[in-house]
């Protein structure tokens, strides 16, 4: 079969067989039945395609062929198949439909009659026969006796099934009616139990199943299970006439069984009065000013029915309600010391009846009263017993004075009330009584609350008035209160009253307040909720002061009395508090008289403050504690004179031809505000200096002040309002500077502005310059700068000014008079590199197909808006070739292989990570990194090359240093390993750069890594990295072949030639280790050792097989031994002669072994 002459005919025959189904016209030879077997899916798919149709038309004898047997038509085979299938479908008869079931029971009407010991049932079963033939209709009734079954006035055919039930066997002939009715009678004995009878039927099932149950006795309670719907039906006789008895009509549906239960009525005691027993649960709630009673009576009625109840209650109680669902109406009639309650019921009660009676009485417990618990008595009851519970509201106390006919019990034995609005306790007293009446007298008195107050009074003394807030924490025990009373100091106005909260303190809810006139006035605070426990309330006051000595600093002091509110209540046991008096720094306050006060530390006064203290309060110099004694404090207050500190910041920007000045004066005005400020400026600046602060007006002071220095002019600054606290005044002006040539210098003096009429003045001077100008103090810092101290403009500038002088080159600070002469020198700018590559990592993955995937990572800084990038020829990019800090950016195409990376928004002083990814389809092992045409400053560059495992690394070429260490593996020889792996290099190149994800997350590597590095590598082609590799099999074969061939060539050489060859081999290995260390490490591996071992074995075998047997020395020595042996045999016992040494032995030839 491998002969080509035999294979060619076979292939041709196979091609013909495979192409046979595609021959045109093959469908003409197929039968219509085969075409009809094609799946309809294929036909539907081909219907929407434009297909080629072949029609055969005879061009010879056309009319003779078409009209030979009448007119005929030729049409395509597919259209003929459609006509064929349509004709076959038209001849098929329509499918017949049949009902899902052959017969069913549609309705059952059953009538059950109870007679003596059995229940007889007469049922009419409606059956629908849906198909012709014989049918079996299940009737069940496995647990009943069928007495009659009639169908169309004839006995019905009943058969038994395996479960013991019955089935109706019937035949339906064509033309017979579909619905028939079966008259069925069956019976079953019922089960008797005390007071209740029961019977169950395994009856026929139907969707409509109606049962009518008749019992001869009246008043019988009948239950039917299941009962979907039921109603009471009148009992009728055989002729439809009413008769005595009980009848129930029920629908049970398609139930598997029907159970009938009935209970005969009990015959009561005829002619006897009903026996009534009453169980009472009486609850008495004592509130302040009212007593409410709820009596829940449960009647136990025997020997008859009761339609009216009679109750008795004390006359001093108001009957609020008598409630129960069966209570029709009730009425109250006085009868001396009691009142009668008549209750009429809707329906007479025969067994149980409940009635709830609610009473109410208003009483005043302020002076202490004795309360008798009301007794609700059932007059018609033969026996009445029950429980009595007494609940006392908070703020009241009840003690039993006498209890007759009662036994005290635990409060847990009291049942919960059934009324929705009734309270469940807790019960202060609980009793049990066995009969009525009983006597329970209680002494009720009101509990007085126990009140203590912990107060914090905060007083703020201002020049225009005194503001105070009195925070009181009330500790209220035993009983709650609904009002608070305070005594207000005279001369103060009430500002507000509010509740305050703190840890464990509930704020009071203020409903209203009222201040009563008097000396002193009183404040009454009404609460909308009861206050109990720890409650907080704050009262705010204000007193206006109209003292000129406090508004302006006159040097005179006045005495100001300080007063605080007090809590006044007859129930108050103890008051303690703290007083904090805060004053602004503009006022100096000294205590003159402190009565009822004790000085305490400020931390103790603020320990339990509900709100965080303000700075003024926290630094308040006056803190006291007080108790129940009256408090009186007098302060001697004086308005302080203003203390003004001026900070000056002078900023000069030296530009070609002009010097721009900005002077800012930052005033810190303490204690009091000032009307105006004074600044002395050089007289030559008057008219040129401009004030840039809105609302500040400057004017020249005339006549000039006496302390004005020569050459200066005094300016008065005024504001629309007075200067207070922190005031800022800004000035600006310009001074022309003669143009400077390159290398030329000029000196100019910095003008000095002085803040006058201040307590302390200091400032700073900052100098900024253009890029081409350098500034320095003229003649050195000591000669040109007087009264100035050099400072660092990056760290030492005053707060709030650093942003203005961000580009300052020099700065000075002064605290006294100063002078400064500056020398400005112009220089020529030299172009510097605007891009610096600090670190770079290049990762290249060489695939087995010679394709190289490259990921280049650069941590760099650049001042360019676009960074030019030149790629090696023939590169291909992936979807996101360029990323900055892990975020993709667009790559702009330039000329040839030049590209541009946009750097918009990058800070030149902040390093960023540039990532470039590309693929070289035929890169091989020669790697040329991307080139930056702008020639940036490049530092260290690392390269990690991944080679397939089957490639042997023999060395590298280029200005790169390998970062490899060689480890010995017993069966592999020396194996290269990188000194630094990729995770550490990736962290090194991205150090200090914030990245959303790691650079290695989406770049996959494969193979063995080889690391290289270079400092400032040149651009390709000089900076190209070339890796020398070889396939491992070829390398092993080359080493093995070279050693074996060399060894075989030396087989015929002598010993000296072999020693010379071995020495040459070792010398070559040493030289290779010196000049080609990587190649030498790859040579000394197990393959080389195996090759050397094979050569030695071949040499040894060659020596033993070919050389040794033909060695003349060995042959002569062997012959001498033989002659010696023969001589010994001849001589017998004589000593063996010593063989004469041959000439070769005398010359030192080989010795016999």
Secondary structure, DSSP 8 states (H G I E B T S, - for coil): ---HHHHHHHHHHHHHHHHGGGSTTGGGGS-HHHHHTS-HHHHHHHHTS----------SSHHHHHTTTS------HHHHHHHHHHHHHHHS-------S-SEEEEEEEEEEEEETTEEEEEEEEEEEE-SSEEEEEEEE-TTSEEEEEEETTEE-EEEE-TTS-EEEEEEE-TTS-SEEEEEEEEEEE-EEETTEEEEEE-----SEEEEEEEESSSS-EEEEES-SEEEEE--B-TTS-B-SSEEEEEE--S-S-EEEEEE------TT---EEEEEEEEEEEEETTEEEEEEEEEEEEESS-EEEEEEEEETTSEEEEEE-TTEEEEEEEEETTEEEEEEEEEEEESSEEEEEEEEEEE---TT-EEEE----EETT-SEEEEEEEEEE-TTEEEEEEEEES-EE--GGGS----STTS-----SEEEEESSS--EEEEEEEE---EEEEEEEEEEEEETTEEEEEEEEEEEEEEEEEEEEEEE--TT-EEEEEEE--BTTBEE--EEEEEEE-SSS-EEEEEEEEEEEEEEEEEEEEEEE---HHHHS--S-EEEEEE---EE--TTEEEEEEEEEEEE-TTEEEEEEEEES-EE--HHHHTTT-SS---HHHHT-SEEEEE-SS--EEEEEEEE---EEEEEEEEEEEEETTEEEEEEEEEEEEEEEEEEEEEEEEEGGGTTT-EE-STTEEEEE-SS--TT--TTEEEEEEEEEEEEEEEEEEEEEEEEE-----TT-EEEEE----EEES-SEEEEEEEEEE-TTEEEEETT-HHHHEES-EEE-TTT-S-TTTTTTTTT-SEEEEESS--EEEEEEEE-------SEEEEEEEEEEEE-TTS-EEEEEEEEEEE--SEEEEE--TTEEEEEEEEEETTEE--EEE-STTEEEEE-TT--TTS-EEEEEEEEETT-TTEE---B-TT--EEEEEEEEEEE-TTEEEEEEESS-EE-EEEEEETTTEEEEEESS-HHHHHHHHTTT---SS-TTSS----SEEEEEEEES---TTTT-EEEEEEEHHHHHHHHHHHHHHHHHHTSSS-HHHHHHHHHHHHHHHHHHHHH-HHHHHHHSSHHHHHHHHHHHHHHHHHIIIIIGGG-HHHHHHHHHHHHHHHHHHHHTTS--------HHHHTT-----
